[in-house]
Amino acid sequence: MFHVNDLWPDGLVWLLLASTLLSLFFIPRIWPVLLGTTGLVALFLDRISPTALVFTLLGLVIAKISQGQKGLYKILCHILVVIWGFCLALHLIPGFDNLLVLEKTLTGSDSIPFTMYLNLDKPLIAFGLLLLAPTMLWQKTDTNRHQLTIICGLFLTLPFIAWGVGIVQPEFSLPNWMWVFVINNLVFTCVAEEFLFRGYIQRGLCQRFSPAVGIAVASVLFGMAHFAGGALFILVATLAGLLYGLTYFWTGKLAFAVLIHFAFNLVHLVFFTYPMTH
C-alpha cells in the first residue's frame, strides 16, 4: 500500500527537480540555480554521491562548451554528451539512489505487476540536451486545422490499435497513487524522452536531411526503446512516437509534444490494463 509519508523527506529532492524541469518551459534562465539547489539537497539526503554529482556536472560542462565550438570539436562534444545521457538513462552510473515508490503493483486484475521509481539520473538528460540545442523548445511555425485533425485522430485511434493487437485491454482504474504517477510520468519521464527523441534527434535530423526522415527515424528509435514490451509494443510505441513527432513538428513547441505524450500515458493508465495485459 502506498503512503504519502513514504516520500518524506527524500521526496523533497524530486520536488526540487520537478520545479527545475518545469522552469525550462517558463523561466529557463533560472534552471542552473534550481538544479544546483537540487544537487545539494540530494547530496545532503544521501540520494546522490559526490562521484555521481561530478559526473553530472562534467556532462553539463561539456554540453555548455559545445556552444562555442565548430567542426570536429563540436561533433566530439555532442558525442560525449549523448554517451553521458545514455549512461544516465540506462542507470549505468553508480551513486544515484532513485526512490522506489511502487513495487510489483497491480492496477487491476487483468494487468501485469509493475514497479515505479522516481528517477534522479534519467531526467538530467534534458539539461544536457538543451545546452546542446538551445532552440529546441520553440520553433516558429503555423499549425492549421488539417494538422490538428490528424493529431487528434491519431491520439484517439492509438489506444484502440494497442487493444486490437492485444497488448492491452479495457480496464478502468484510479489508484490512490495516481497523483505520484502524474508527476513522475509528466515531468520526469515525458520531458526527458521528448527532449531526447523529438528535441534533439528529430530536430537535428529534420535540419540535416528532411522532416520525413527526422520524424520517421526518431519515431522508430522511440519504439525500439520500448523493446522490453515485445514486438507489438515496439510497433505501438513507434506509432505513438509518430504522433509526438508530428505534434512537435507542426506546432513547433516541445511542450505540446510532452503534454500529448503524457495524455496518452494517462489514458493508458486510467482506461486500459497498465502497463500491459497478462
C-alpha positions as CSV (number, residue, x, y, z in Angstrom):
1,M,0.0,0.0,0.0
2,F,1.3,3.4,-0.9
3,H,1.6,6.1,1.8
4,V,2.5,9.8,1.3
5,N,4.8,9.5,4.3
6,D,7.0,7.2,2.1
7,L,8.0,10.3,0.1
8,W,9.3,12.4,3.0
9,P,11.8,13.9,3.4
10,D,13.5,12.3,0.4
11,G,10.7,13.4,-1.9
12,L,12.0,17.0,-1.5
13,V,14.8,16.1,-3.9
14,W,12.3,15.2,-6.6
15,L,10.0,18.2,-5.8
16,L,13.0,20.5,-6.5
17,L,14.0,18.5,-9.6
18,A,10.4,18.8,-10.9
19,S,10.4,22.5,-10.3
20,T,13.7,22.7,-12.2
21,L,12.5,20.8,-15.2
22,L,9.3,22.8,-15.4
23,S,11.3,26.1,-15.2
24,L,12.7,25.1,-18.6
25,F,9.4,25.9,-20.2
26,F,8.5,29.0,-18.2
27,I,11.7,30.8,-16.8
28,P,14.6,28.9,-18.4
29,R,17.3,31.3,-17.1
30,I,16.8,30.1,-13.5
31,W,17.3,26.4,-14.1
32,P,21.0,26.3,-13.2
33,V,20.3,27.7,-9.8
34,L,17.4,25.3,-9.2
35,L,19.4,22.4,-10.4
36,G,22.4,23.3,-8.2
37,T,20.0,23.5,-5.2
38,T,18.6,20.1,-6.1
39,G,22.0,18.6,-6.3
40,L,23.0,20.0,-2.8
41,V,19.8,18.7,-1.2
42,A,20.2,15.3,-2.9
43,L,23.8,15.2,-1.6
44,F,22.7,16.1,1.9
45,L,20.0,13.4,1.9
46,D,22.4,10.8,0.5
47,R,20.4,10.4,-2.7
48,I,23.4,11.2,-4.8
49,S,27.1,10.5,-4.2
50,P,29.9,13.0,-4.8
51,T,31.1,10.9,-7.8
52,A,27.6,10.9,-9.4
53,L,27.4,14.7,-8.8
54,V,30.8,15.2,-10.5
55,F,29.7,13.0,-13.4
56,T,26.5,15.1,-13.8
57,L,28.5,18.4,-13.8
58,L,31.0,17.0,-16.3
59,G,28.3,16.3,-18.8
60,L,26.7,19.7,-18.4
61,V,30.1,21.5,-18.7
62,I,30.9,19.6,-22.0
63,A,27.4,20.5,-23.3
64,K,27.9,24.1,-22.5
65,I,31.4,24.2,-24.1
66,S,29.9,22.8,-27.3
67,Q,28.1,26.0,-27.9
68,G,31.3,27.8,-28.7
69,Q,32.8,25.0,-30.8
70,K,32.7,24.3,-34.5
71,G,33.5,21.3,-36.8
72,L,35.2,18.3,-35.2
73,Y,35.3,19.7,-31.7
74,K,31.6,20.4,-31.7
75,I,30.8,16.9,-33.0
76,L,33.0,15.4,-30.3
77,C,31.2,17.4,-27.6
78,H,27.9,16.1,-28.9
79,I,29.1,12.5,-29.0
80,L,30.3,12.8,-25.4
81,V,27.1,14.3,-24.1
82,V,25.0,11.8,-25.9
83,I,27.0,9.0,-24.3
84,W,26.7,10.7,-21.0
85,G,22.9,10.9,-21.5
86,F,22.6,7.2,-22.4
87,C,24.6,6.3,-19.3
88,L,22.1,8.2,-17.2
89,A,19.1,6.8,-19.0
90,L,20.3,3.2,-18.6
91,H,21.2,3.8,-14.9
92,L,24.8,2.8,-15.6
93,I,26.3,5.4,-13.3
94,P,26.6,4.4,-9.6
95,G,25.8,6.9,-6.9
96,F,22.2,7.8,-7.9
97,D,19.8,6.5,-5.3
98,N,16.5,6.5,-7.1
99,L,13.4,6.4,-4.9
100,L,11.3,3.3,-5.1
101,V,7.6,4.3,-4.9
102,L,5.7,1.2,-6.1
103,E,6.9,-2.4,-6.2
104,K,5.2,-5.2,-8.2
105,T,1.9,-3.2,-8.1
106,L,-1.3,-4.2,-9.9
107,T,-3.6,-1.5,-11.3
108,G,-6.3,-4.2,-11.9
109,S,-6.9,-7.9,-12.1
110,D,-6.0,-8.1,-15.8
111,S,-2.8,-6.0,-15.6
112,I,0.7,-7.3,-15.0
113,P,2.7,-6.1,-12.0
114,F,4.9,-3.1,-12.4
115,T,7.4,-1.2,-10.4
116,M,7.8,2.6,-10.4
117,Y,10.8,4.6,-9.3
118,L,11.3,8.4,-9.1
119,N,14.5,8.6,-11.1
120,L,17.1,11.2,-10.4
121,D,19.5,10.3,-13.2
122,K,17.4,9.9,-16.3
123,P,15.7,13.4,-16.1
124,L,19.1,15.1,-16.0
125,I,19.4,14.3,-19.8
126,A,17.1,17.2,-20.5
127,F,19.5,19.8,-19.3
128,G,22.5,18.5,-21.2
129,L,20.5,18.2,-24.4
130,L,19.1,21.7,-24.0
131,L,22.6,23.1,-23.8
132,L,23.5,21.2,-27.0
133,A,20.4,22.5,-28.8
134,P,19.2,25.7,-27.0
135,T,16.5,26.4,-29.6
136,M,14.7,23.1,-29.3
137,L,11.9,24.3,-27.0
138,W,10.3,26.5,-29.6
139,Q,10.4,26.7,-33.4
140,K,8.4,29.3,-35.4
141,T,5.6,27.5,-37.4
142,D,2.0,27.8,-38.3
143,T,-0.5,25.0,-37.4
144,N,-3.6,24.5,-39.5
145,R,-6.9,22.8,-38.8
146,H,-6.0,19.8,-41.0
147,Q,-2.8,19.1,-39.0
148,L,-4.7,19.3,-35.7
149,T,-7.3,16.9,-37.0
150,I,-4.6,14.4,-37.8
151,I,-3.1,14.8,-34.4
152,C,-6.4,14.3,-32.7
153,G,-7.3,11.4,-34.9
154,L,-4.0,9.6,-34.1
155,F,-4.5,10.2,-30.4
156,L,-8.0,8.7,-30.4
157,T,-7.0,5.8,-32.6
158,L,-3.8,4.6,-31.0
159,P,-5.4,3.2,-27.8
160,F,-7.7,1.0,-29.9
161,I,-4.7,-0.1,-32.0
162,A,-3.0,-1.2,-28.8
163,W,-6.2,-3.0,-27.8
164,G,-6.5,-4.5,-31.2
165,V,-3.1,-6.1,-31.3
166,G,-3.6,-7.5,-27.8
167,I,-1.1,-5.7,-25.7
168,V,-3.8,-4.0,-23.5
169,Q,-7.5,-4.4,-22.9
170,P,-10.0,-2.1,-21.3
171,E,-9.8,-1.8,-17.5
172,F,-10.7,1.3,-15.5
173,S,-8.6,2.2,-12.6
174,L,-8.0,5.3,-10.4
175,P,-5.3,4.1,-7.9
176,N,-4.6,6.2,-4.8
177,W,-1.0,6.7,-6.1
178,M,-2.1,8.2,-9.4
179,W,-1.0,11.7,-8.4
180,V,2.5,10.4,-8.0
181,F,2.3,8.8,-11.4
182,V,1.1,12.1,-12.9
183,I,4.1,14.0,-11.5
184,N,6.6,11.2,-12.3
185,N,5.3,10.5,-15.8
186,L,4.8,14.0,-16.9
187,V,7.8,15.7,-15.5
188,F,10.5,13.0,-15.2
189,T,9.6,10.6,-18.0
190,C,7.9,12.5,-20.8
191,V,10.1,15.6,-20.5
192,A,13.3,13.5,-20.7
193,E,12.1,11.4,-23.5
194,E,10.7,14.3,-25.6
195,F,13.9,16.3,-25.1
196,L,15.9,13.3,-26.5
197,F,13.7,11.9,-29.2
198,R,12.0,15.0,-30.5
199,G,14.0,18.0,-29.3
200,Y,17.4,16.5,-30.1
201,I,17.2,13.6,-32.5
202,Q,14.2,14.6,-34.6
203,R,15.0,18.3,-34.7
204,G,18.6,17.6,-35.7
205,L,17.7,15.1,-38.5
206,C,15.0,17.4,-39.8
207,Q,17.5,20.2,-40.2
208,R,20.2,18.0,-41.7
209,F,18.0,15.8,-44.0
210,S,14.2,16.3,-44.2
211,P,11.2,16.4,-41.9
212,A,10.1,13.0,-43.1
213,V,13.5,11.4,-42.2
214,G,13.7,13.2,-38.9
215,I,10.2,12.2,-37.7
216,A,10.5,8.6,-39.0
217,V,13.9,7.9,-37.5
218,A,13.0,9.5,-34.2
219,S,9.7,7.5,-34.1
220,V,11.4,4.2,-34.8
221,L,14.1,4.8,-32.2
222,F,11.5,5.7,-29.7
223,G,9.7,2.5,-30.5
224,M,12.9,0.4,-30.2
225,A,13.5,2.0,-26.7
226,H,10.4,0.1,-25.6
227,F,11.8,-3.3,-26.7
228,A,11.2,-4.8,-23.2
229,G,7.4,-5.0,-24.1
230,G,8.0,-7.1,-27.2
231,A,7.5,-6.6,-30.9
232,L,3.9,-5.4,-30.8
233,F,4.7,-2.9,-28.0
234,I,7.5,-1.6,-30.2
235,L,5.0,-1.2,-33.0
236,V,2.5,0.8,-30.9
237,A,5.3,2.9,-29.3
238,T,6.6,3.7,-32.8
239,L,3.2,4.9,-33.9
240,A,3.0,6.9,-30.6
241,G,6.4,8.4,-31.5
242,L,4.9,9.5,-34.8
243,L,2.1,11.2,-33.0
244,Y,4.5,13.1,-30.7
245,G,6.8,13.9,-33.6
246,L,4.1,15.4,-35.8
247,T,2.9,17.4,-32.8
248,Y,6.3,18.8,-32.3
249,F,7.0,19.5,-36.0
250,W,3.6,21.1,-36.7
251,T,3.3,23.2,-33.5
252,G,6.9,24.0,-33.1
253,K,6.6,23.6,-29.3
254,L,8.3,20.8,-27.5
255,A,5.9,21.4,-24.5
256,F,3.0,20.3,-26.7
257,A,4.8,17.0,-27.5
258,V,5.4,16.5,-23.8
259,L,1.7,17.1,-23.0
260,I,0.3,14.8,-25.6
261,H,2.8,12.1,-24.7
262,F,1.7,12.4,-21.0
263,A,-2.0,12.5,-22.0
264,F,-1.6,9.2,-23.9
265,N,0.1,7.6,-21.0
266,L,-2.6,8.8,-18.6
267,V,-5.4,7.4,-20.9
268,H,-3.4,4.1,-20.8
269,L,-3.3,4.0,-17.0
270,V,-6.9,5.0,-16.4
271,F,-8.8,3.2,-19.1
272,F,-6.6,0.2,-20.0
273,T,-4.5,-2.5,-18.4
274,Y,-1.2,-1.0,-17.3
275,P,1.5,-1.5,-18.4
276,M,0.2,-4.5,-20.4
277,T,-2.4,-7.2,-20.1
278,H,-1.2,-10.5,-18.7
